[in-house]
Each structure stands twice: as C-alpha cells, then as structure tokens.
Amino acid sequence: MAYNQPSLAETSNEFTFSDHDFQMISELANARYGLFLQPSKKALVHSRLAKRLRILKLASFEDYCNLLNKTEGDAERMHLLSALTTNVTHFFREMHHFDFLKDVLMPQLIEKSQAGHPVRLWSSACSTGQEAYSIAAALVAAAPKLSQYDIKILATDIDPQVVQTAKRAIYPDEQIATIPPFWRDLLTGSRRPQSGEFRIDPALQKLISFGELNLIADWPMKGRFDVIFCRNAAIYFDKGTQARLWGRFADVMLDGGHLMIGHSERLSGPAQSAFKSVGITTYQKLTGPFAPVNVSDKGDRN
Ligand SMILES: C[S@@+](CC[C@H](N)C(=O)[O-])C[C@H]1O[C@@H](n2cnc3c(N)ncnc32)[C@H](O)[C@@H]1O
C-alpha cells in the first residue's frame, strides 16, 4: 500500500547518521589509526559505512558504534579502516623513487654492505606488496648478485588482509601488462604468467619480511634504516600525527638515510629540519646536531 512505500529520502539514506555518530567514528579512527575525517567527509563516511551495516544486518549507526567500541570489535575496526582509506597501489608507482634507488642510492649501499655493514630498507605502508617488490626489483637491477650482500627489506601495513596478499606474491597478469619488459622480467624472473596470474620471482621474495604494524603505535624494530618508503598513507593522518610520524622516521633512520613520501604529501613539524630535499618527494636525513634548514632549501622540486 502507498503508505508502506519508503520515501525517496529514506531509500537513499536508509540509516540515520547523526553528528554524534560521525563524531564517535572520527574519534575512534583518530585515536586508533591517526586518521583525520574532515566534517565535510560526513556523507562519504556514511555511504562507505552503510555497506558494513547492511552486511552485519545492523539496524543503526548507534549499534555499529557499540560494536566498534567492544573489545571483540577488532575485525570490524579493520573493516572500518579499510572503508575509510584505500589500499590502491601498483608496481613502480611514482617511478622516480625506484630510479633514484637503483641509480643513486644502490652504488653507495653496496659499498656500505661490502664494508661489512647491514643495509635495511622499510616499506612502511606496503598495502598488497607491490611497493616492496618494486623496491626489491630496483635493488636487483643495480646488483644482480644481491644475495651475496646483507641487504634486506621490511614491509609492513596495519591491515592483515593486505599483508596476506603481499606474502602470497601472486598477482593478476594485467598488473604488469604495461610495465617495461626490463622491470617485468625482474619481477617475474622472466617466467610467463599462467592462467591470468603471475608469481613474483622467489629471489625477490626472499629479500622481504612482511608483517603487520600500525604506524601510530609502538614500533618493535631495534635496528636503523637506510631507506624508508612511507607513501600515500600519511595523507589520511591529522597534521599532528603526520608531524610526529616524520620525526619518528628520522629517529629510526641512520644519518644520511633517505625517506620517500607520496606525491601529495609534505614533510612538516620539527622533523623538517632533520631532512633536506634531494629529489621529487625524496629526502635525506642530515647528520645531527640539526641546524634549522633554510625554508628556501626545502620542498619538492616537482
Ligand atoms: C594507498 S595505500 C599506499 C600503498 C603504497 N605505499 C603506495 O604508495 O602505493 C595506503 C596504505 O596505508 C595503510 N595504512 C593506513 N593507516 C595505517 C596505519 N595507521 N599504519 C600502517 N598502515 C596504515 C593502509 O592499510 C593502506 O594499505
């Protein structure tokens, strides 16, 4: 009957999403993951999370917030993070970083390794692994006999599901379709894709340890890094969290080490004076004690 028909407003907005619900979710996402949800994103957050309510068969956002706040809400909190951020990545994304690694950094890193020092690189928001495998390919491109050196990559992400995909090291064929043959052969060990999928060369896989790590929580690593990639993750964080993160990277990086960030990210906060720009979104950690860097020396060249 006509009065049972939902109105257009109800159909397109099946769950009421109050300012209070939005605030609860923003606070939780900020406290646990450092995310910053601008008030202008309320409609977007609503539409992304409405899918979760449907899947969970929940009646309201109030029920959803209650679930998120429960101790056993771990799995759902991870779905929340996935709904509010993106795992989008691809092989050799922002290619200039891999060229820089191969052509500029690797000769120095090999020399360092030949002198008996370990070399460590970190892909710190690795998503499904393409960034870490691209790093490994750049290392092997510079040093085909890489296994004779103590050079290793740590690759971490907060999301256990993407870490599983990264460890599996199997990707759809189309992900390498447009990659130049030189790099494609390095990734695949020159093996042809089968049934629409390809496997990363085990020689590259061996260079990488994958794990779960929340960038805004404690970091268990003891050693220091020569190179850190943190690309297209800090963009989701609030300004204070970003500034702290750059500082923490400076703390776990060797003097002279390099930090690669995403194309739309910028260093901020006190850590700016610990780094100098040496390329497009590429920074080198200065040798302490840190002198304030002249503003005109900083920033990207792009
Ligand atoms: C867009 S992907 C970037 C992947 C890759 N770095 C690149 O640039 O192609 C962003 C990744 O950041 C991860 N992420 C978001 N918040 C995080 C946090 N607090 N700690 C660690 N990783 C986080 C997400 O799980 C996601 O996989």
The ligand as an SDF file (V2000), in Angstrom:
LIG
                    3D

 27 29  0  0  0  0  0  0  0  0999 V2000
   47.0370    3.9200   -0.6030 C   0  0  0  0  0  0  0  0  0  0  0  0
   47.8910    2.6210    0.2260 S   0  0  0  0  0  0  0  0  0  0  0  0
   49.5630    3.0480   -0.1640 C   0  0  0  0  0  0  0  0  0  0  0  0
   50.3700    1.8380   -0.6150 C   0  0  0  0  0  0  0  0  0  0  0  0
   51.7770    2.1710   -1.1240 C   0  0  0  0  0  0  0  0  0  0  0  0
   52.5750    2.7700   -0.0880 N   0  0  0  0  0  0  0  0  0  0  0  0
   51.7260    3.0640   -2.3350 C   0  0  0  0  0  0  0  0  0  0  0  0
   52.0360    4.2420   -2.2390 O   0  0  0  0  0  0  0  0  0  0  0  0
   51.3290    2.5870   -3.4070 O   0  0  0  0  0  0  0  0  0  0  0  0
   47.7450    3.1540    1.9320 C   0  0  0  0  0  0  0  0  0  0  0  0
   48.0630    2.0350    2.9160 C   0  0  0  0  0  0  0  0  0  0  0  0
   48.2580    2.6290    4.1990 O   0  0  0  0  0  0  0  0  0  0  0  0
   47.8160    1.6920    5.1570 C   0  0  0  0  0  0  0  0  0  0  0  0
   47.5810    2.3850    6.4400 N   0  0  0  0  0  0  0  0  0  0  0  0
   46.6040    3.2720    6.7580 C   0  0  0  0  0  0  0  0  0  0  0  0
   46.7180    3.6390    8.0440 N   0  0  0  0  0  0  0  0  0  0  0  0
   47.8130    2.9880    8.5390 C   0  0  0  0  0  0  0  0  0  0  0  0
   48.4390    2.9480    9.7990 C   0  0  0  0  0  0  0  0  0  0  0  0
   47.9810    3.6730   10.8490 N   0  0  0  0  0  0  0  0  0  0  0  0
   49.5510    2.1790    9.9430 N   0  0  0  0  0  0  0  0  0  0  0  0
   50.0270    1.4470    8.9000 C   0  0  0  0  0  0  0  0  0  0  0  0
   49.4510    1.4360    7.6900 N   0  0  0  0  0  0  0  0  0  0  0  0
   48.3600    2.1980    7.5060 C   0  0  0  0  0  0  0  0  0  0  0  0
   46.5430    1.1360    4.5470 C   0  0  0  0  0  0  0  0  0  0  0  0
   46.1970   -0.1060    5.1340 O   0  0  0  0  0  0  0  0  0  0  0  0
   46.9290    1.0330    3.0730 C   0  0  0  0  0  0  0  0  0  0  0  0
   47.3810   -0.2570    2.7420 O   0  0  0  0  0  0  0  0  0  0  0  0
  1  2  1  0
  2  3  1  0
  2 10  1  0
  3  4  1  0
  4  5  1  0
  5  6  1  0
  5  7  1  0
  7  8  2  0
  7  9  1  0
 10 11  1  0
 11 12  1  0
 11 26  1  0
 12 13  1  0
 13 14  1  0
 13 24  1  0
 14 15  1  0
 14 23  1  0
 15 16  2  0
 16 17  1  0
 17 18  1  0
 17 23  2  0
 18 19  1  0
 18 20  2  0
 20 21  1  0
 21 22  2  0
 22 23  1  0
 24 25  1  0
 24 26  1  0
 26 27  1  0
M  CHG  2   2   1   9  -1
M  END
$$$$
